[in-house]
Amino acid sequence: MPLTSAAGASQHRGTAIVEIDRIVNRVLAANRVIKRISEACPQGTDCAGDGEHARIFDCEQGCGFRGCTACLMEHEAEPHWSDSDTARERYQIG
């Protein structure tokens, strides 16, 4: 039955909207990824890389640091002051 007929259209009613919503959601998600990939490094002139558009990462230890791969590697090479060993060393505890 052709979709131009009322019977053919009623058979597919609602499914097209679901498919369009799914497609729109995937496009919006892809746009967020592209935007995040194409950001300039938030470290600016202190960037350990080239400072150009790159994927941006957040520090996994929750300190709020954001940077490109090179900056994150340099950041993670330094101890976080929240580490108990680092705090002990910093404040000469124990």
Secondary structure in CASP SS format (residue, H / E / C, confidence):
PFRMAT SS
TARGET T0000
AUTHOR 0000-0000-0000
METHOD secondary structure of the structure
MODEL  1
M C 1.00
P C 1.00
L C 1.00
T C 1.00
S C 1.00
A H 1.00
A H 1.00
G H 1.00
A H 1.00
S H 1.00
Q H 1.00
H C 1.00
R C 1.00
G C 1.00
T H 1.00
A H 1.00
I H 1.00
V H 1.00
E H 1.00
I H 1.00
D H 1.00
R H 1.00
I H 1.00
V H 1.00
N H 1.00
R H 1.00
V H 1.00
L H 1.00
A H 1.00
A H 1.00
N H 1.00
R H 1.00
V H 1.00
I H 1.00
K H 1.00
R H 1.00
I H 1.00
S C 1.00
E E 1.00
A E 1.00
C C 1.00
P C 1.00
Q C 1.00
G H 1.00
T H 1.00
D H 1.00
C C 1.00
A C 1.00
G C 1.00
D C 1.00
G C 1.00
E C 1.00
H E 1.00
A E 1.00
R C 1.00
I C 1.00
F E 1.00
D E 1.00
C C 1.00
E C 1.00
Q C 1.00
G C 1.00
C C 1.00
G C 1.00
F C 1.00
R E 1.00
G E 1.00
C C 1.00
T H 1.00
A H 1.00
C H 1.00
L H 1.00
M H 1.00
E H 1.00
H H 1.00
E H 1.00
A H 1.00
E C 1.00
P C 1.00
H C 1.00
W C 1.00
S C 1.00
D C 1.00
S H 1.00
D H 1.00
T H 1.00
A H 1.00
R H 1.00
E H 1.00
R H 1.00
Y H 1.00
Q C 1.00
I C 1.00
G C 1.00
END
